[in-house]
Amino acid sequence: MAILNNFTKAAKGFFIEEDERAPVAAPTPRPLPPQPVADAPAPAGPAPLVAQAEQRHLDHIAGLLAGDGKDFGAYTKMVTSMASSGLTGPLLYQTAFNAFAALTGVNQAALLASAEQLATKLAEDRARVLQRHREKMGESPTAKATPGPLALLQQRETQLQAEVAALTEQLAQKNQQLLEIQQQGQAEKQKTQAALASYELANAAAAADLQAHRQAAQNFLNPSPSTTSSNA
């Protein structure tokens, strides 16, 4: 039947692939619904929309899931291969397991334990990446970790803000000192001008008085001949 022919081709292709140890491209992961994570960092703003994961991340995940051909990752590849023949549901997974067990000798318990190990590996890797992300964001600095560019920029920003605040305070103090000096200078200027005005009055009065006495002395102490004859 057609479905058996397709199944035979799918299984044969998987067996040949495993025997030749040819590299197998990781299947494109299906998008999963977002799930709440307790230790995920709260975003500071709207997260950038990512329609598709970068190839470097896909390669990294594929490297984590790569095994010896006898683990759950290899089994999922067989499931994907046989699904192209039209098998679905329990029949797909049971048939793939029978073929996988016949090929590798792995039993069901070992297969599911391998799946648990892969899940743990993914979770641990994600925790490591999240920790590094926090360090890059400057949210969880540690003594051992090298601060990322963003953390360094945030540190520099904090330092500059502190310096600006200090300079602002100094500027406010200097402005207050300048105002006080200006007020003192204005008062001293007025005082000096008043003193000069008083001196000018005193000097003018003294000069006028001196001039009057001088004129009188000239008139009375050095009388003219006509004035002397009259007095005789």
KAMOQUI-V782773 format. One record per residue. N is the residue number from 0. PSI is psi in whole degrees, -180 to 180 (NA if undefined). OMEGA is omega in whole degrees, 0 to 359 (* if undefined). NEAR is the number of other ideal C-beta (glycine too) atoms within 12 Angstrom. Layout:
# KAMOQUI-V782773
N/PSI/OMEGA/NEAR ; N/PSI/OMEGA/NEAR
This chain:
# KAMOQUI-V782773
0/161/185/9 ; 1/-41/183/10 ; 2/-35/177/18 ; 3/-38/177/15 ; 4/-43/179/13 ; 5/-40/180/21 ; 6/-42/180/27 ; 7/-42/179/20 ; 8/-42/181/19 ; 9/-47/180/29 ; 10/-41/180/29 ; 11/-43/179/20 ; 12/-38/180/24 ; 13/-43/181/35 ; 14/-46/180/24 ; 15/-40/181/16 ; 16/-41/180/22 ; 17/-38/181/28 ; 18/-39/182/13 ; 19/-8/182/12 ; 20/36/178/12 ; 21/145/179/14 ; 22/135/182/14 ; 23/127/179/24 ; 24/135/180/16 ; 25/136/179/24 ; 26/145/180/20 ; 27/119/183/13 ; 28/138/177/16 ; 29/139/180/8 ; 30/131/179/10 ; 31/151/177/7 ; 32/143/181/6 ; 33/137/179/8 ; 34/142/180/8 ; 35/137/178/8 ; 36/126/187/12 ; 37/-37/186/9 ; 38/9/179/17 ; 39/137/181/18 ; 40/140/179/21 ; 41/129/181/13 ; 42/140/180/11 ; 43/-23/180/13 ; 44/-171/179/7 ; 45/126/181/6 ; 46/143/178/11 ; 47/140/180/8 ; 48/129/179/6 ; 49/111/182/9 ; 50/-29/183/7 ; 51/140/180/11 ; 52/147/178/16 ; 53/152/183/11 ; 54/-35/181/13 ; 55/-32/177/10 ; 56/-38/177/18 ; 57/-41/179/18 ; 58/-38/180/16 ; 59/-46/180/20 ; 60/-41/179/24 ; 61/-37/177/24 ; 62/-37/178/17 ; 63/-38/184/25 ; 64/-8/181/30 ; 65/134/182/22 ; 66/-152/182/26 ; 67/11/181/14 ; 68/2/180/27 ; 69/21/182/22 ; 70/-176/184/29 ; 71/-29/178/35 ; 72/-42/177/32 ; 73/-36/179/36 ; 74/-41/179/38 ; 75/-31/176/29 ; 76/-38/178/36 ; 77/-40/177/43 ; 78/-45/180/33 ; 79/-40/180/27 ; 80/-43/181/33 ; 81/-24/178/36 ; 82/-26/178/23 ; 83/-16/179/22 ; 84/-6/179/29 ; 85/-5/179/19 ; 86/144/178/28 ; 87/168/171/16 ; 88/-152/182/13 ; 89/-37/181/11 ; 90/-39/179/18 ; 91/-50/185/27 ; 92/-36/179/24 ; 93/-43/179/19 ; 94/-42/179/31 ; 95/-38/180/35 ; 96/-42/179/30 ; 97/-44/180/24 ; 98/-40/180/31 ; 99/-43/179/35 ; 100/-39/179/21 ; 101/-33/181/17 ; 102/-41/189/24 ; 103/-21/184/27 ; 104/11/180/11 ; 105/132/177/28 ; 106/177/186/17 ; 107/-42/181/17 ; 108/-44/179/13 ; 109/-37/180/20 ; 110/-46/180/30 ; 111/-33/176/18 ; 112/-37/177/17 ; 113/-39/177/28 ; 114/-40/178/25 ; 115/-40/179/16 ; 116/-41/178/20 ; 117/-39/179/26 ; 118/-41/178/19 ; 119/-41/180/16 ; 120/-43/178/24 ; 121/-42/181/24 ; 122/-43/180/17 ; 123/-40/180/15 ; 124/-40/179/20 ; 125/-41/178/22 ; 126/-40/178/19 ; 127/-43/180/18 ; 128/-41/179/21 ; 129/-40/178/21 ; 130/-44/178/23 ; 131/-36/178/24 ; 132/-43/179/22 ; 133/-39/179/25 ; 134/-41/178/26 ; 135/-35/180/23 ; 136/-6/181/26 ; 137/18/183/24 ; 138/-23/183/24 ; 139/66/181/20 ; 140/142/175/21 ; 141/161/183/14 ; 142/-30/184/8 ; 143/-31/186/10 ; 144/141/175/19 ; 145/123/181/13 ; 146/140/178/23 ; 147/174/180/21 ; 148/-40/181/14 ; 149/-42/179/20 ; 150/-40/178/24 ; 151/-40/178/18 ; 152/-39/179/16 ; 153/-39/176/21 ; 154/-43/178/18 ; 155/-39/178/16 ; 156/-45/179/15 ; 157/-42/179/15 ; 158/-45/180/14 ; 159/-37/177/14 ; 160/-42/178/14 ; 161/-41/179/14 ; 162/-42/179/14 ; 163/-41/178/14 ; 164/-42/179/14 ; 165/-43/179/14 ; 166/-37/178/14 ; 167/-42/178/14 ; 168/-44/178/14 ; 169/-40/179/14 ; 170/-40/179/14 ; 171/-41/178/14 ; 172/-43/179/14 ; 173/-38/177/14 ; 174/-41/178/14 ; 175/-42/177/14 ; 176/-41/179/14 ; 177/-43/179/14 ; 178/-43/179/14 ; 179/-42/179/14 ; 180/-41/179/14 ; 181/-42/179/14 ; 182/-43/177/14 ; 183/-41/179/14 ; 184/-41/179/14 ; 185/-42/179/14 ; 186/-42/179/14 ; 187/-35/178/14 ; 188/-44/179/14 ; 189/-41/179/14 ; 190/-43/180/14 ; 191/-41/179/14 ; 192/-39/178/14 ; 193/-40/178/14 ; 194/-41/179/14 ; 195/-41/180/14 ; 196/-42/178/14 ; 197/-42/178/14 ; 198/-42/180/15 ; 199/-39/178/14 ; 200/-46/180/14 ; 201/-43/181/14 ; 202/-44/180/14 ; 203/-40/179/14 ; 204/-42/180/14 ; 205/-41/179/15 ; 206/-40/180/15 ; 207/-42/180/14 ; 208/-42/179/14 ; 209/-41/181/14 ; 210/-38/180/14 ; 211/-45/179/14 ; 212/-36/179/15 ; 213/-42/180/16 ; 214/-38/179/14 ; 215/-41/181/14 ; 216/-41/178/13 ; 217/-37/183/13 ; 218/-41/186/13 ; 219/-30/183/14 ; 220/-21/178/12 ; 221/70/183/13 ; 222/155/178/16 ; 223/161/180/13 ; 224/-38/181/10 ; 225/-35/181/9 ; 226/-35/181/13 ; 227/-41/181/11 ; 228/-38/181/9 ; 229/-39/181/9 ; 230/-29/178/10 ; 231/NA/*/8
